[in-house]
Amino acid sequence: MSTEPAAAEDPGAAAAEEAESPGAEEAAPDAEATTDTGESTSEGQEADKDKAEGEGESTELSDAEAEIAAQRELRERIEQRKASKQGPIAAGTKLSGTAADLLAAVRAVESGEKPVASAFQEPEPARRPSPARAPEPVRPQQPVADRAPAQETVEAVRAVLAEGGAPPALAEPTAAALGDGADGQLRADPWQLLRVTGVRPEQADGFARALLGAECGPDDERRGRAITVWLLEQAAVAGHTALDAAALHAALGQRAVPDPDAAVQGALAEGDALVFQDALEGTEVPVQRTDDGAGRNEKDGEGGENGEDAEPERPVRVLIGLERYALAEESLADGLARVINSLPKETEDTAESQGPDWEAAAAQASGSAAELIRAVAGHGLVLHSGGEEARAEPAALVTAAAALGLRVCAAAHSADGRRRLARATGADGAGNTAVTVAGLLAGDEGPGRDAEGALALDLLVVLDAPQLDVETAAMLVESLPDGARLVLSGDPGVLWSAGPGRVFADLLSARCCPQVVSRTPDPGPVGELTSGIGIGELNQVEAPGKEVVLVPVRDPAEAIHRTVQLVADSVPRAIGVPAEHTQVITPGHGGAAGTRALNAALKERLNPGPGRFGGFDPDDRVAHVPAPGRTTLGRVVRADAEGLHLECGGAPVVVPKERVEREVRHGWALTAHQATGQRWPAVVVVLPGDAAQSLSRPWVYTAFSRAERHLSVVQGVEQALPRAVAERLWKDRTTRLQTLLRPQVPTTTA
């Protein structure tokens, strides 16, 4: 590792211009894109929209709107399924699959309908029709987006907000969050304002005091319920799908809620939250002592022989969660169990004559790729882990499956990941084989869906699997037809998803399916460096071609100066990578050397201009964030009455002017979460002194591994960097996926 000389760092010189939580970027990298107060849609735009709807014109939806509509449809299906399970259930009716067949056979023998010999004969497994005879895939119609709140509702809400001293800009997002009668809801319960993104409890308390006067107090049950829901939403932003009840009670106490238990019970009674009691894995049933001193295990029941049927009481953990994420996690667990258990069983005799010849395909591959093909041959769900070079192995699987005549598709997290995947598989990147996860779910990319609404696939390979949150993963699994195979592939060392959950990590820990660990290392000095970081070691590597360069700095001002110098001069001259192919990565948006400050300096040097389009000029590099965790990179083309015209991933994108401030940032500098799933020829990682507390091993691993040929590290954190790599692991997330999967699928040691 080569080092450029610089003076020693002055620890007291680094001062943050904007206060941000150290872990805020890791918890929600794009939070600022969704926490603005919101803006009103102009009357002219409303009129145009109504006119278009009246004339029957179809409006093309953005990716974010299509994804939200798809999530809504998924939740409706889950709620219908949940409703169907309520009420008294006859014994055995909850069974499915082999268990249900065995129960039916037992009842048939008991009733005399069938003899014992024939009742338990297993029927031949039903086979899916050949892909050649499958019906032509259909494309689902684009869902209709929610209408903007009525202008009368917005004005009524604005009047209530004015009485309480709240900003009028909150009127439209409040009306959208609360729906019809939002003004009446606010008057009856001012703390409902907390349902608006970006509003904090202190602000809601002030609003409530202005409206209610002497009736307002910290012990108001409405306040306790609202803060309970707000805390659960903040936990979801941090990645949790539920919170431990004790942690939630403690957080309520810190928010001056005098009776946390009553607040939680109120939220549960109103249906704002759900409670779960999950048995603790690996715990022993407690032993009770009788009066005579003899030990009795609870599984023996109450009262000896008379209590033989009493169920043992095991220690449980009590969790509280929002219904949205609870239902998504339950749907994901059910869907994964279906994928694991619905693969048709093939005997050795029928496999050769009717099934694809997986063994022949594996024989043509080598190493981990052959191991992956053999694992997929016999299992519905397979996990694959490895670095960037290991992506060639799922690409080989896709190629082999297509050659066997299977309907196969591979989905990556970003447009750049799709392009790299297309190169590896030999696809053109615009067809049905290589797609993005968002494009596949929205119906814009991929093979389409069959007549029953399932994806027309026999095999789905998902790369960048650590970026799947529970809702996205649930939608993917719900979309798979019975008998389809699913492969989740990714680098377990990178940051987890921006949304709640840790799907890939939970599945690796659950050991419910085969896991193929790649033996293909990433090459070169950058690969050697990141491999060491993955095991907690920040090693000095040999970099004869200046593949890795360390640039010490004393303060944020020097960090910005050296970063601009590297991007504009040093890297193009010494490495041969132009500025447009060099990406800057820094821990957060705020701070003296965050993305805002770095982007301002880089724009001034690389594309100076007055920012006449809401701060943007033609050819500015931008990051479009239509939804948290969804970042697409591109450049500004022009602006007009429609909005800001971008080119993102080779496709045109129009961002309405009222959403530009919320969704578009300059893109010369990104956070590590925004950069996940993408790679550049050269990367400059900036670590100012005020970023020391926000560093962790996954963050450093993710940022450093984005570089293909060259990595420059502009750092003023000194020894905080190796300490972070060695000691600071993932910030744990509370999830229920493993608990939900455990009783449905067997554990494997493969």
N, C-alpha and C positions, 0 to 999 in steps of 0.2 A: 504494500500500500504506500503510495508516494504521498508526501506531505509538503504543502506549500508553506513557507515561513510566515509567521504573523506574530504580533505581540501577544503577551499573555492576556487572558480574559479578565476584565474587571467585573466581579460578580455583582457589584452594586449598580452597574450602569444599565442593566436590562430592566426597563419599566414598561409595563403593559399599558397601552392606550385605552383598551377596553377590557373590563373585567369579565372573564368567562371561566366556568367551572373547568378544572383540569381534565375531567373525563367527559366533558360534554360532546366533544367531537367524536369520540369513540362510541358514545351512546347513541347519538343522533347527528351524523355528519352534516346533514342538510337541514337541520332544524330551523335555521334562520330563514330558509326558503318557505317555511310553512307557518312561521309565528308572526308574520306581519298582521297588522290590524285589519287588512282587507280594504278593497276599493269598490266604489259603486260602479255598476255598469251604466253607461250613458243611455239617455232615453232614445237616442237615435239608434243605438245598437239593439235595444229592446224592440224598437219598431221594426227594424230590419229582420230580427229573428222571428217576430210574430208573422211578418209578411211571408217569410220563407216557409214557415210551417203551414200557413194558410194556403199557399200555392202547391203544397205537397212536395217541396224541394227537399232533398236529403242533404243533411249537413254532415260533413265528415268530422268524426270525433278525434280528439287528441288521444295519444296512448294512455294518458292518465285517466281521462274520462272513461275510456273503454275498459281499463283495468278496474276502476271503481265499480262500474256497472257489473262486470263479471264477478267481482267479490260479493256484490249485493245478491246476485243470482245464486251464488254458492251458499251464502248464509240462509237464504230462503229455503233451499233444499235441505240444509241441515236442520233448520227449525221444523220443517215438515216431518223429517225423520224422527226428531226428538218428540214431537207431539204424538206421533204414531206409537211411541213406546210407553206413553203414559196410560194410567188406568190399570185395572187388574189383568194379569197375564196368566194364561193357563200354563201348567207345568210343562216345560220343555219347549215352549214356543219361542224362546229367545235363542235356541240352538240353531246352528246353521252348518252347512257342509256335511262332513262325515259324521259328526255327532248327531245331527238331525236325522240322517239316514239310519244310523244305528238305533235311535230311539223309535223310529217308525217300524223298523224290522222287529224290535222286541214286542211292540204292541200288536203287530200282525200275528206273531207266533202265539202271544197270550190269548188273542181273540179267536185263534183257530183258522184265520184266513189263509195262512201260508204254513207249509211244513218247515221245520227247522233247517233242513238241508238247503232249501232254496231261498229262504228269507235273508240269509246273510251272504249270498253271493254278490260280489261287487260288480256292478255293471261296467261295461266298457266306457272309458272316458269319452265325453263328447269332444269332437275336434272342430276347431275353427275352420271355416272355409278357406280355401286357397286364396292367397292375395290376388291371383289372376281372376278369380271369380267374384271378388269382393265388389260391392256396389261402388259406384263413382262417389268419391268424397264430396261432401257439400260444405259450403261456407256458411257459417251462421250469420244472420243479419246483424248489422251493427246495433247494439243496444241504444235505446233512447236516453239521452243524458237528462239529469234532473233539470227541471226548469228553475230559473232564477226566482227568488222570492218576489211576490207581488209588490208593486211599488207602494200600495197602501199599507202593507205589513211593514215594509221598511220604514216608512214615514212614522207609523205608530210607534215602532221600536225606537226610532230616533228621538221622539218626544220623551219617552220614558228615560232613555239614556241621558238626555239633557237635564231632567229633573234630578238625576242621581250624580250629575257631574262627570259622566263618562264621555269619552271622545265620540263625536258623531260618526267617525269612520268605522266604529264597531257595529253600526246599524245593520248593514247588509250581512256580514258574517253571523251576527246574532240571529237575524231572521232566518238565515239558512240553517243554522244549527238547531233552533227551537221549532221551526215550522210555523204553521198557522196558529194564530193566537199568541205569538211570541211576546207581544206587549203585555197581555194579561198574565202570562207565566212569569215574566220578570217582576210584575207588581206583587204577585202572590209569593214569589220566592226569588228575591234579588240575587241569591248565590247561584242561580242557574246561569249567570254570566260566565261562570267558570267553565262552561261547556264550549266556550269560544276559544279557539287555539290562541295562545299567547297571553291570556289573562291570568294573573296570579292571584292567590288568596288575599293578599293585602289590598289589591285593587278591588276585588269583589267585596271585601269587608267595608271599604270606604263607600262604595256604591250602595250597599245595604244600609249603612248608617244614614246616608243622605235621604233614602226613600222611607225607611222605617222609623227613624228617630229613636225615641226612648224604647221602642219595642225591640230594638236590635241588641243582641248580646252574644258573647262567645259560646253560651250554652244553648243557643237556638238549634233545635234538632235539624232544621233545614240546612244550617251551616255545616253541621257534622256530616250529613249525607253527602253534600256537594263536595266537601274537601276529601271525603273518602274516595269518591269517584275520581276526583282530580289526581289524587296520589296514585291510584291504579293506572291512570292514563300516563302519568310521568314515569311510572315503572315500566310501562310498555315502551315508551321512548327509549328507556335505558336497556331494553331487550328482554325484560321479564314477561312471561305470559301469565304469571300469577305472583302473589306476594305471600310470604309466610305471615300468618295472622299476628304473631308477636311483633314482627317488624312493622306491620301496618299500624298496630296499636301504638307502638313507640313513635312512629312518624306523626300520627294524629296528635299525640301529646305534645310533640314539638311545635305543632301548629295551633297550640292553645285550645284544643278541643278537650273540655273537662271530663267527658265520659266517652272514651274511645270505643268501648264495647257497645254502648247504645248507638253510636254513630254507625258502626259497622252493621249492627242488626237492622238499623233503619234502612241502610242501602240494600241489604239483602231482602228486606220485606218489600221494598219498592221495585225489586227486580233489576236494580242498577248493577248489581254484582252477584256472583255465585260463590258458594263455599264448597270446598272439596276436602275430604278426609282420606288421605293416601297412606296406606300401610308402609311403614319404614322397612326397606329391604335389609335382610340380614339380621333382624332383631329377634330375640328369643321371646317366647310367650312367658310373661312374668309368673313366678311361682307364688302362690298364696299359702299362708300357714293356717292350719286348723287349730282349734282350741287345744287339741292334744299334742300339738307340736309337730305333727306329721306334715310333710310337704305335699302339696297337691298342685299339679300343673293345671292351669285354667282350661286346657283342652280336655281334661277329664270331666268338665261340666260341673254344674251345681248339684250337690247332693248325691254324689257317687253314681250308682247305676241309673238312678232316675234322671240324671242329667247328661246321659251319654250323647244326646243330640245337641247340646248347647254348644254354640260356636265360640271358639277362643277369642279373647280380646287382645289384639296386638297393638303395640304403640303406633300411633299415626301422627302424621304432620297435617296441620290444618292450614289450608291455603285459601286465599280470597283472590278472585280474578274477575275481569270484565267478561261478559258473555261472549262478545265478539271473538276474543282470542281463545276462550275456553272451547267454544264450538269448533273453531278452526282446528285446534289441536286434537280434539276428539275425532273430527272427520279425517284428519291426516293419519291418526293411528289406525282407524278402521280401514282406510284406503290402503295403507301399507300392508296390513294383515291380509287384505283381499289380494293384493299383488303377489304376496309371498305364497298364499295358499291356493290361488286359482290357476296356476300353471298346469296344463294337462300333463298327467303322468304317462310316460311312454316306456313301454317295455323294450328290451333289446331287439326283439323280432320286428316290432312295428316301427322303431326309430329309423332303421335302415331303409325301409320301403316307403314310409310316408313322411317322416320328419326331415328337416334340414340336416345335412351332414356336417354337424359342428366339429366333429373330430378331424375331418379332412381340412376344414378351415383353420383349425388350431395348428395342424401340422405344417401349414404354410407360413405361420407366424413363428416368432421365437420369443424367449424370455417371458417377461411379464405380460406381453400382449397375448401370447398363447395361453397363459394361465387365466387371463381375463376372459378369453373366448370360451374356454372350458367351463369356467364358473357360470357364465351366462347361459350355457347350454342346458344346465340342470337346475337353474334357480330363477325365480321371478324377480328377486331384488338382489343386486350386487353392488357393493361399495368399492370404489377404486380411489386410491390416494397416491399423490406424487406431486412433484414440482412442475415447472413449465415444460421441460423436455418430456415428461411423462404423458403429456397430452397426446403424444403420438400413439399411445396404446389404445385409448378409446376411439381415436380416429381409425386405427387398424380394425377395431371391432366393427365400426360402422361400415367400413368398406367390405369386410367379410360378410356381414349380415345382408348387405345389399346384394352381394354376389350369390347368396343363398336364396334370393327371391323374397326376402322378408321386407315388409314395409318398415323402414327405419328412419329415424330423425335424430339429430343431435342439436342441443340448444345450449348456447353460451350466455353469460350474464350481460355482455356488452356487444356493441356492433364491432368493435375491434376484435373481441374474442371470437365472434362469428367469422370474421375474415380470416383469422389465423386457423380456425377449425376448417374452413372451406379449403384453404391451401393444403392442409394436412390430409384431407379426404379426397382431394382432387375435384371437389365440387366448385361451381362458379360463385357460390356465396349468395346468389340471388334466387336459387331454386328452393326445393322443399327439404333438402338434406341438412343444411347448416342454417340455423335460425337463432334468434334471440328468445329468451324465455318470455319476455313481454310480448314480442310479436307472435309467438305461438299461442299464448293464451288469448290475445286479442283477435286472433283469426287472420291477422295480416300476413303471417308467414306460416310455412309448414304445409302439411298434406291436407289440411281441412278436417272435417268431422264426418262421421258416418250418419246414417239415418237416425240413429239413437242419440246423437249428440256427442259421442265419444270420439276422441282423436283416431283417425284412420291409420293406426300404427300397430306393429307387432313388437317393436323395440324402440324405446326412448332413452337416449343417453343425455344426461344433463351434466355439463361441465360447470366449473365454478360453484359447486354445490354448497360450500360454506356460506354463500350469499343468499341462500333460500331462507326466507322467513316462514313462519308457520302458515300464514294465509296463502302465500304464493305456492308453497309446497302442497298444501291441501288442494288448491285448484288444479295443479298438475296431476296429482294422483287421482283425484275425482274424475279427471278427463280421460283416464286410461281405460280401454275396454278390458273385459275379463280375458285372462290368458296372455295379456301383453307383458313384456319384460321391461324392467326399469333399472338403469345403471346410473348411480350418482357418483360423480368423479370430481375431485378437487384437492387442493393443497390444504391439509389440516392446520398449517402454520399461519395462515393469513387471518385477518380480522373477520369476525362473524358478521352476519347480516345487519343492515341498518334497521330493519324491522324486528319485532319481537320474536324470540325463539333462537335456538341453536340446533337446527334440524340435523345437519351433517354430524356434528359432534355428538349429539344424543344417540344417533344410530350407530356410530362407531362404538360408543360405550355400551349400548344395548346388546351388541353381538348377536343380532337376530338374523343375520344373513352372512354369506361369504364376504370376506374383505380381502381385496388384492392390493398389496402394497408394492408400488413400483420400485424396481431396483435401478432405474435410470436416473443418474444424477444430472443436475444442471451444469453445463460446461463453463470453463473459463474462470477468471478471478472473481467475477461477480457471483457466479454459481457457487464457488468455494466459500466466499464470504457469507452468503445467505444460508448455505448448508450449516455452517457453524452457528449462525444466529438461531437456527431452528432447534438446536440442542442446547442453547444457552451460552454460547461462547462467541465473543467478538474477537476474532483472530486477525492478525496482520497477514495479508496475503501478498504474494509476489505479483506485481502488475507492471511487467516490462513495457507494455504499450500504453501505460497510463489508463488502464481500464477502470481503476479505482483510485480516486484522489481525495485526500482529506484536506480541508481548508479551514484552519482555526480562525475564529474571529473573536473580538473583544466585546462587541455590543450589537444591538439590532441594526443600527445604522450601517455599521460595517458589513453586517450580514447581507443587507439589501444591496449594498454597493457591489460586493463580491459576487452575489448571485447574478445581477444584471451583467456584470463583466463576463462571467462564465458563459451565460446563455448567448450573449451577443457576439463575443470575441473569442474567448479561449477555446471552448468546445468546437466551434466551427473550424478554427484554425488548426488546433492540435489533433483533434479526433476526426474531423471531416464530417461532422453531423451538423446540418444547418439548424438555425434557431427554431424553425417551425416544427422540427422533429425532436426538440428537447423539451422535457416537461419538468416543471418545478413542483415539489411536494413539500408541504409544511404542516405542522400539527393542527392548526385551527384557522378559522376565518379572522378572528380578532387578534389583538396583540400588536406589538411594535413591528413584528415581522410575520404577520399572518397573511392570508391570501389577499386581503384588501390592500394592504400596504405593498406587497410584492407585485400584485397585478397593476397597481397604479404606476409603480416604477418601471415595470416591463413595458407597459403600453406607451409610456412617454419615450422610451428608447426604441421600441420595435415598430410601433404604429401610432405615432402622435396624431392627435386630432382634438377637436373641441368637444367630442361626445354629443353630437347634435341629435342623436336618436336615443334620448333618455340615458345619456352617458356612454353610448356606443357609437362607433364609426364603422364604415365598411371595412372588411378584412380583419376586424378585431377577433381574436380567439375567444370563444365563449364556452361556458358550461351550462347546458340547459337542464334544469332540474324540475320536471313536471310533477314529480311526487318524491317524497323522502326515500332515499336509497336508489333512485333512478336518475343517473347522470349520463347525458349524452354530450359529447364534445363536438364542436363545429366552429363555424365562423359566420360573421354578420355579412349578409348580402346587401340588404337595403331596408328601408322602412317606408311605410305609406299608411293610408287610412286603416288598412286591415290590421296592422301591427308591425312587429319586427320580423323580418324575413331572415331565416337562418338556413344554413346548409349543415346538417348533422348526419354524419355517417353516410354521406353521399345522397341523402334524401332531403328534399325541401321541408322546412318546418316554419309555420307562421305562429308567432306568439302574440296574442292580442295585447294592445298597449297597456290595458289595465292590469295585466299579469306579468309584464316585463320585469318590474322591480322585484317581484316575488320569485320568479322562476329562472331568471337569466343572470349569470355572473360572468365576469371576465375569466378566461380559462388558461392563461399562461401559468398560473399557480393554482394547485388543487390541494385538498386534504387527502390523506391516505385512503379514507373510505371512498371518496369520489374516484380515486385512481384504481381501486380494486377491480380486477378483471380485465385490465388493459396493460399494454406494454409499449415502451418507446425505445428508440435506438439509444438515447441518452437521457439521463435523469439527474436532476440536481435536488438533493434533499437538504432542506434548511432547518436547522435545529438551534434557534436562538436560546439564550439563557433562560428566558421566562417560560420555556416549554419543557423544562426538566421534569416537572411533576406529572406531565401528561404522557410521558413516554412509557412504553411497555414493550415486551418482546414481540407480540403480534404486530404492533404498530411498526416497529423498526423492520421486522421481517417483510411486512407488506410493502413499505415504502422502498426499501433497498431492492427488493426482487422485481420491481417494475422496470428495471433497466435491462436492456438487451446487450449493449456493447460497452457503455460507459456509465459510471456512477461517480458523481462528485458529492461530497458531504460537507456542507458549510455548517460548522458546529461551534457553538459557544457554551455547550453544557458540560464540557470536560468529562469527569469521571461518572457523571450521571448516566451517560450513554451505556458504558459496559455494565453498570449496576442494573439498569433497566432490562438489558438483555438477559442478565443472569438471574434476576430476582423477581421481576414483575411479569407475571403471567396474565392470562385472561381475567377480566373482571367477570366473576361468575354470574350466570343468569339462572333464575328460578323458572323451571319448565316442568311439564308433566308428561312429555312424550314417552319417556322410558317407562314410567308407571303405567301408562295406558297400553303400551305395547306388550308388556310382560305377560299378562294372562292370555294374549291372543296368539302369540307366535313362540316357538321353541327357541331356546338359546343355543347358539352354535359356537364352536371354538375354531371354525374355519378361518 
